[in-house]
Amino acid sequence: MNRGNPKSLSCTVLTEEANQRLDKFLTAKFPEYSRSRIQDWIEKNCVQCKDQSITSLSHKVKEGEYYIITPPPLEDAIPKPQALNLDIIYEDEDLLVINKAPGMVVHPAPGHYESTMVNALLAHCGDSLSGVGGVKRPGIVHRLDKDTSGLIVVAKNDTAHIALSAQFAIEDNQKALSRTYWALVWGHPRPLHGRIKTQIGRHPKNRQKMAVVREGTGKLAITNYTTKKVWGVGPKKEIKISWMEFILETGRTHQIRVHSHHIGHPIIGDPLYGRKTGPSTKICPPEILTFKRQALHAAKLKFIHPRSQKIMEFETPLPDDMSKIIDLLDNSKGK
């Protein structure tokens, strides 16, 4: 197989590859590109054989045929580049690992078309983006909620995006990928460590929320947890607050927030799944009662690098706002 000019791809059909569908054959030849992208190229007259464009996805390839793919120019990303501060933990030609600040939206969406992490990445990466899905943009492999802080990995090209997405899609606690979160929650979990296994789906009444749903509906969601520390607040230390570590086996929308609520220990400050009313300010410091976001931080991330195949591990400390709460609890003697 001769890759030749990086702007074009070429290959010859071997004996054992004959009689396959064209899209399947080309996807196998060029695994760094997704099948949907290969199909898009076929339909856009980008694939030629014997000086003729082949536009049928189901065209059967024959032994000895020589195919040339001339990909169309990368489309400019719709989001506009914006020079914003990013805490970049690691970067190479394939990916970046970022410590996302609380309050930053990851991807443009209604109500948040600017000042997102994608806007910042477009400005930071510039021409180093070789394109994801034919568009000059960063590949968002997984997301963090706007007010969740911490580690997130982003692909800079199709090869990295496909490989990383595959790792995040596998649901197996033995996989190399690992995501660890720290949270401050209400209450004292009992037992102190465990495994939460439920189905999570859209909330039946509030479409902005997710919820634990009955078996056979929603998607399987598994979270392992360990309680790192428990504090008592108040004159009799009657209000319990815990620092918990969550390790995901699956990656559902709002999974940790839903699961912590499900076991009776909602995350402090969570506007969707938190307590409706907090303890009295007479027994609980106002800094805790008025915490401005869910106290949730993506602390550790481990994955296999798509090019080197080496295991990459990253860890970032708690952000200042959560650290201040812990310091306050450590120094509190009750009110």
C-alpha positions as CSV (number, residue, x, y, z in Angstrom):
1,M,0.0,0.0,0.0
2,N,1.5,3.3,-1.0
3,R,0.3,6.4,0.9
4,G,2.3,8.7,-1.5
5,N,1.2,12.3,-1.2
6,P,-0.3,12.9,2.2
7,K,-3.2,14.7,0.4
8,S,-4.1,11.6,-1.4
9,L,-4.4,7.9,-0.6
10,S,-4.0,4.9,-2.9
11,C,-4.1,1.1,-2.7
12,T,-4.4,-2.0,-4.8
13,V,-6.9,-4.8,-4.3
14,L,-5.2,-8.1,-3.3
15,T,-6.6,-11.5,-4.1
16,E,-8.0,-12.2,-0.7
17,E,-9.7,-8.7,-0.7
18,A,-11.7,-9.1,-3.9
19,N,-15.5,-9.0,-4.0
20,Q,-15.8,-6.8,-0.9
21,R,-18.0,-3.7,-0.8
22,L,-15.9,-0.6,-1.7
23,D,-16.6,1.2,1.6
24,K,-15.7,-1.8,3.6
25,F,-12.5,-2.5,1.6
26,L,-11.3,1.1,1.9
27,T,-12.1,1.3,5.6
28,A,-10.0,-1.8,6.2
29,K,-7.2,-0.3,4.1
30,F,-7.2,3.0,5.9
31,P,-8.2,2.3,9.5
32,E,-7.2,5.8,10.6
33,Y,-10.4,7.0,9.0
34,S,-13.9,6.1,10.1
35,R,-16.2,4.2,7.8
36,S,-18.7,7.1,7.7
37,R,-15.9,9.4,6.5
38,I,-14.9,6.9,3.8
39,Q,-18.5,6.7,2.7
40,D,-18.7,10.5,2.6
41,W,-15.7,10.6,0.3
42,I,-17.1,7.9,-2.0
43,E,-20.4,9.8,-2.4
44,K,-18.5,13.1,-3.1
45,N,-16.7,11.6,-6.1
46,C,-13.4,11.5,-4.2
47,V,-12.6,7.8,-5.1
48,Q,-11.4,6.8,-8.5
49,C,-10.5,3.6,-10.3
50,K,-9.3,3.5,-13.9
51,D,-9.8,7.2,-14.2
52,Q,-13.5,6.9,-13.3
53,S,-15.2,8.1,-10.1
54,I,-16.9,5.3,-8.1
55,T,-19.8,6.7,-6.1
56,S,-21.6,3.5,-5.1
57,L,-20.9,2.3,-1.6
58,S,-21.8,-1.2,-2.5
59,H,-19.5,-1.4,-5.6
60,K,-17.6,-4.7,-5.5
61,V,-13.9,-4.4,-5.8
62,K,-11.9,-6.7,-8.0
63,E,-8.4,-8.2,-7.7
64,G,-5.7,-5.9,-9.1
65,E,-7.8,-2.8,-9.2
66,Y,-6.0,0.4,-8.2
67,Y,-8.0,3.0,-6.2
68,I,-7.0,6.6,-5.5
69,I,-8.8,8.7,-2.9
70,T,-8.4,12.5,-3.2
71,P,-10.0,13.9,0.0
72,P,-11.8,17.2,-0.3
73,P,-10.3,20.2,1.4
74,L,-10.9,20.5,5.1
75,E,-13.9,22.6,5.9
76,D,-13.3,25.5,8.3
77,A,-14.8,24.8,11.7
78,I,-18.1,26.7,12.4
79,P,-17.0,27.8,15.9
80,K,-14.7,30.8,15.8
81,P,-11.2,30.6,17.3
82,Q,-10.9,32.6,20.5
83,A,-7.7,33.2,22.5
84,L,-8.8,32.0,25.9
85,N,-6.8,30.6,28.8
86,L,-6.3,26.9,28.8
87,D,-4.5,24.8,31.4
88,I,-2.8,22.4,29.1
89,I,-1.3,19.5,31.0
90,Y,0.1,17.6,27.9
91,E,0.2,18.1,24.2
92,D,1.7,16.3,21.2
93,E,0.9,15.9,17.5
94,D,-2.1,13.7,18.2
95,L,-3.8,14.9,21.3
96,L,-4.0,17.3,24.2
97,V,-4.9,16.7,27.9
98,I,-6.5,19.8,29.5
99,N,-7.3,20.6,33.1
100,K,-10.7,22.3,32.4
101,A,-11.7,25.1,34.7
102,P,-15.1,25.1,36.3
103,G,-17.6,27.3,34.4
104,M,-16.1,26.5,30.9
105,V,-18.4,24.9,28.4
106,V,-16.7,22.1,26.4
107,H,-18.5,22.4,23.1
108,P,-20.6,25.2,21.5
109,A,-24.4,24.7,22.1
110,P,-27.5,26.8,22.3
111,G,-26.8,29.6,24.7
112,H,-23.0,28.9,24.7
113,Y,-21.7,29.6,21.2
114,E,-18.6,31.4,22.3
115,S,-15.9,31.2,25.0
116,T,-16.0,27.4,25.0
117,M,-13.1,25.0,25.2
118,V,-13.5,24.2,21.5
119,N,-13.2,28.0,20.6
120,A,-10.0,28.1,22.7
121,L,-8.6,25.0,21.1
122,L,-9.2,26.3,17.6
123,A,-7.1,29.3,18.5
124,H,-4.4,27.4,20.3
125,C,-4.0,24.6,17.8
126,G,-4.3,26.5,14.5
127,D,-3.0,24.6,11.6
128,S,-1.8,21.7,13.8
129,L,-5.3,20.3,13.5
130,S,-5.3,17.8,10.6
131,G,-9.1,17.5,10.8
132,V,-11.7,15.3,12.5
133,G,-14.4,14.0,10.2
134,G,-13.2,16.2,7.4
135,V,-13.5,19.4,9.4
136,K,-10.7,21.4,10.9
137,R,-11.7,21.0,14.5
138,P,-10.6,19.3,17.7
139,G,-12.1,15.8,18.4
140,I,-14.1,15.8,21.6
141,V,-13.8,12.2,22.8
142,H,-15.6,12.7,26.1
143,R,-17.1,15.7,27.9
144,L,-17.3,17.3,31.3
145,D,-20.3,19.3,32.4
146,K,-19.9,23.1,32.4
147,D,-19.4,23.3,36.2
148,T,-17.3,20.1,36.6
149,S,-13.6,20.8,36.6
150,G,-10.7,18.6,35.7
151,L,-9.0,16.4,33.1
152,I,-10.3,15.9,29.6
153,V,-8.5,14.5,26.5
154,V,-9.0,16.0,23.0
155,A,-7.9,14.5,19.7
156,K,-6.2,16.6,17.0
157,N,-6.7,14.2,14.1
158,D,-9.0,11.4,12.9
159,T,-6.6,8.6,13.8
160,A,-6.4,9.7,17.4
161,H,-10.1,10.5,17.6
162,I,-11.1,7.0,16.4
163,A,-8.7,5.2,18.7
164,L,-9.6,7.2,21.8
165,S,-13.3,7.0,21.1
166,A,-13.0,3.2,20.9
167,Q,-11.4,3.2,24.4
168,F,-14.1,5.3,25.9
169,A,-16.8,3.1,24.3
170,I,-15.6,-0.1,26.0
171,E,-17.6,-0.9,29.1
172,D,-15.2,-3.2,31.1
173,N,-13.6,-2.5,34.5
174,Q,-10.5,-4.3,33.2
175,K,-9.8,-1.9,30.4
176,A,-6.8,0.4,30.3
177,L,-8.9,3.5,30.3
178,S,-9.6,4.8,33.8
179,R,-11.4,8.0,34.9
180,T,-11.3,9.0,38.5
181,Y,-13.4,11.8,40.0
182,W,-13.4,13.5,43.5
183,A,-16.5,15.0,45.0
184,L,-17.7,16.6,48.2
185,V,-21.1,15.2,49.1
186,W,-23.7,15.5,51.8
187,G,-23.8,12.7,54.4
188,H,-21.7,9.8,55.6
189,P,-21.8,6.9,53.0
190,R,-22.4,3.4,54.5
191,P,-20.7,1.3,53.4
192,L,-17.7,3.5,52.9
193,H,-16.9,1.9,49.5
194,G,-19.0,0.0,47.0
195,R,-20.2,-0.4,43.4
196,I,-23.3,1.2,42.1
197,K,-24.9,-0.6,39.1
198,T,-28.1,0.8,37.6
199,Q,-29.8,1.8,34.4
200,I,-29.7,5.5,33.6
201,G,-32.1,7.3,31.2
202,R,-33.8,10.6,30.7
203,H,-35.9,11.8,33.6
204,P,-39.6,11.1,32.8
205,K,-40.7,14.6,33.9
206,N,-37.7,16.9,33.7
207,R,-35.9,16.5,30.3
208,Q,-32.9,18.4,31.5
209,K,-32.2,15.7,34.0
210,M,-31.1,12.0,33.9
211,A,-32.4,9.5,36.4
212,V,-32.1,5.9,37.5
213,V,-34.7,4.0,35.5
214,R,-36.1,0.5,35.6
215,E,-34.4,-2.5,34.2
216,G,-34.7,-2.8,30.4
217,T,-34.8,0.9,29.9
218,G,-32.0,3.4,29.7
219,K,-28.4,2.4,29.6
220,L,-26.2,0.4,32.0
221,A,-24.2,2.6,34.3
222,I,-21.6,1.4,36.8
223,T,-19.7,3.6,39.3
224,N,-17.2,2.4,41.9
225,Y,-16.8,4.6,45.0
226,T,-14.5,5.0,48.0
227,T,-15.0,7.5,50.9
228,K,-11.7,9.3,51.4
229,K,-12.7,11.4,54.5
230,V,-15.8,12.3,56.6
231,W,-16.3,15.5,58.6
232,G,-18.9,16.5,61.2
233,V,-20.2,20.0,61.1
234,G,-22.2,21.8,63.7
235,P,-22.2,22.0,67.6
236,K,-22.8,18.3,67.8
237,K,-21.2,17.5,64.4
238,E,-24.6,16.4,63.3
239,I,-24.1,17.5,59.7
240,K,-21.9,15.0,57.8
241,I,-19.9,15.9,54.7
242,S,-17.7,13.4,52.9
243,W,-15.0,13.5,50.3
244,M,-15.6,10.7,47.9
245,E,-13.7,9.2,45.0
246,F,-15.6,7.8,42.1
247,I,-14.2,5.6,39.4
248,L,-16.3,5.1,36.2
249,E,-16.8,1.8,34.5
250,T,-19.2,3.4,32.1
251,G,-19.7,7.0,30.9
252,R,-23.3,8.1,30.9
253,T,-24.5,11.7,31.0
254,H,-24.4,13.0,34.5
255,Q,-23.5,9.5,35.8
256,I,-21.7,10.4,39.0
257,R,-24.2,13.1,39.9
258,V,-27.1,10.7,39.4
259,H,-25.5,7.9,41.2
260,S,-24.4,10.0,44.2
261,H,-28.0,11.2,44.5
262,H,-29.3,7.7,44.1
263,I,-27.4,6.4,47.1
264,G,-28.6,9.3,49.2
265,H,-25.4,11.5,49.1
266,P,-25.9,14.3,46.6
267,I,-23.0,16.4,45.5
268,I,-22.7,19.7,47.3
269,G,-23.8,22.6,45.2
270,D,-25.4,20.5,42.4
271,P,-28.2,22.6,41.0
272,L,-30.0,19.6,39.4
273,Y,-29.4,16.6,41.7
274,G,-28.5,18.3,45.0
275,R,-30.5,18.9,48.2
276,K,-33.5,21.1,47.8
277,T,-32.7,22.8,51.1
278,G,-29.5,22.8,53.0
279,P,-28.9,22.8,56.7
280,S,-29.4,25.9,58.7
281,T,-26.7,28.5,58.5
282,K,-26.6,28.3,62.3
283,I,-24.9,24.9,62.0
284,C,-23.3,24.9,58.6
285,P,-20.8,27.4,57.2
286,P,-22.4,29.6,54.5
287,E,-19.4,28.9,52.2
288,I,-20.7,25.4,51.9
289,L,-24.4,26.2,51.6
290,T,-23.7,28.7,48.9
291,F,-21.1,26.7,46.9
292,K,-21.6,27.9,43.3
293,R,-21.4,24.6,41.4
294,Q,-21.4,20.9,41.8
295,A,-18.3,20.1,43.8
296,L,-17.0,17.5,41.3
297,H,-13.6,17.3,39.8
298,A,-12.1,14.9,37.2
299,A,-8.9,14.2,39.1
300,K,-7.2,11.3,37.3
301,L,-7.2,10.0,33.7
302,K,-5.5,7.0,32.2
303,F,-5.6,5.8,28.5
304,I,-3.5,4.2,25.8
305,H,-1.8,6.7,23.5
306,P,-3.3,6.1,19.9
307,R,0.1,6.3,18.2
308,S,2.8,5.0,20.7
309,Q,0.4,2.6,22.4
310,K,2.0,3.6,25.7
311,I,-0.2,4.0,28.8
312,M,-0.6,7.7,29.6
313,E,-1.5,8.7,33.2
314,F,-2.4,12.1,34.5
315,E,-3.5,13.6,37.8
316,T,-4.5,17.1,38.7
317,P,-5.2,18.5,42.2
318,L,-8.5,19.9,43.4
319,P,-9.3,23.4,42.2
320,D,-9.1,26.2,44.6
321,D,-12.8,26.4,45.4
322,M,-13.0,22.8,46.5
323,S,-9.7,23.0,48.4
324,K,-11.0,26.0,50.4
325,I,-14.0,23.9,51.5
326,I,-11.8,21.1,52.6
327,D,-9.5,23.5,54.5
328,L,-12.6,25.0,56.1
329,L,-13.8,21.6,57.2
330,D,-10.4,20.5,58.5
331,N,-10.2,23.6,60.6
332,S,-13.8,23.7,61.7
333,K,-14.6,22.9,65.4
334,G,-18.3,23.2,64.9
335,K,-20.5,26.3,65.0
